[in-house]
Amino acid sequence: MGMRSAGKPANAVSGRRQTGGVPAAPDGSAVPGPSTSAVESAPASSGSSAVSAPSTSGAEPSGAAPRLRRAKSAPRSLSRRVFVTLLTISLTTIAVFALALTLFMQQRLMSSTSAELANEVRIVAASLNSSPSYLSTLKRLHLDGTRITLVGADGDVLYDSDIDEATMEDHGNRPEIEQALKTGRGSADRSSSTLGEVMLYEAMRLADGSVIRLAQGEAGYLAVLWSLAGPVALLTTTGVLVSIVVARRESHRIIEPLLEVDLDHPRRNAQNAYAEMEPMLERIESQRQELKRQVRVLADNDRMRREFTANITHELKTPLTTVSGYAELIANGLVTDEADLRDFGRRIYSEAGRLTSLVNDILTLSNLDEAERSEGEAAAATLGAREPIDVPRTLEGIVQRLEQVAARAEVTLELACEPAMVMGVPRLIDELAYNLASNAIRYNQPGGSVVLACGVEPAEGSAMRAPYIRVSDTGIGIAPEEQGKIFERFYRVDKSRSKARGGTGLGLAIVKHAAAFHGARIELESELGRGTAITVHFPVQDLPELSA
């Protein structure tokens, strides 16, 4: 028989639990103590705040808020988060493995102890069955760490190696005793009401019907398990250190592709990047291209602004110089002839008219630019409210205003209109058509003609009909390379002709912006020496006159 030393009391294993550092009262209840929740949940008065609560650290209350703000504003480290995640997974795996290993070893030790105890009870039962006196044999028997109990068939305790049997209660209801009386052998693993610890029991029925029972405390195999704590701790510590090294290395490997991203050329990283990074890289590339486009637009706008400023300066300077020169001559009394005075007056009047036209065109363009950046009521306040416009009537008025101009240029004006209505700003529609017609006259040839047409036509991509305005001429035409530039501000196809006939270079720019304001599309058809036709296609109008 194997000899074992007595183990520790079971209460060392099943000791009292303590809750989170809260001291326990003698009766086992929690003792109330100071709690930070009382401070945190207390409502703040008008002259105090949670920050002003007493601090156990002795720090100045005023320093708590800045430290809190700095902590909130501190950037989060992805590398650290990956490292902590990997380390947590590794440590959790190690902990689960260590727990599983401990439970496995505990079960193996329990099974081994139970098997050994069962073997011992068979040996003791065989010895008692061959002995004339059970009690005398049991009193001579000594098994270290093992409790020996003899229970009669009626459940009375006849002998116990650890407790006075006279003080012990009936054992007939013990599971191992009941099983042994029925089947000849019984076993159990339970807490002993006598000793107050977890015991392993093995019982066997003797020849006279009594039961011999051997018991061993759980502390016996726990002591063996405790002896293995050192190797397990060493294995766990090694696993933790290895986990830290591996987690740090893997976190760097995971973060490395992110650090190598070339934000100037994101698509170059597509092969080396993670698949999950591709949408992000595509967005970066898209934003990069959009930023480049905006930079080009800003550069173009800046160039156009500088050119516009220079052109305005030049256009204003020329008539002002003429007016100033003629006025100076008159003021100094150098012009005495009445005919010369009238001639100088006409020239001053003409240049003043050019200045007025230029200023009006500049104001119109400025209002259009402002309206394009505004919406709704703001745009209406700048340019005026929209209303239904009778297009044929508008074009008829323009023909009447330009008849004398066309006659001086030896150009015939014609009107070819069908019923058409446009919801828009009357002043802008009038100026759009006027500038197209005036430009057609200015760049025409003696004996030529200008036709102002309007009506409705099938809308592009729709079965409905939409209004249009078309101005065609038999003038000099526009070269293909110039057709994309004529709507720019101060651009002139024939600079000498426009200067001689009073053009400001802003008419077609106004046409472009006015059409855009109304959602219209401009179509240009031109051939050198044959003439030009410009059509403004308006969107479908929600007007009863156009629904038929």
Summary of the structure (lengths in Angstrom):
residues: 548
radius of gyration: 53.0
end to end distance: 115.9
largest distance: 170.7
contacts: 1505
relative contact order: 0.06
helix: 55%
strand: 15%
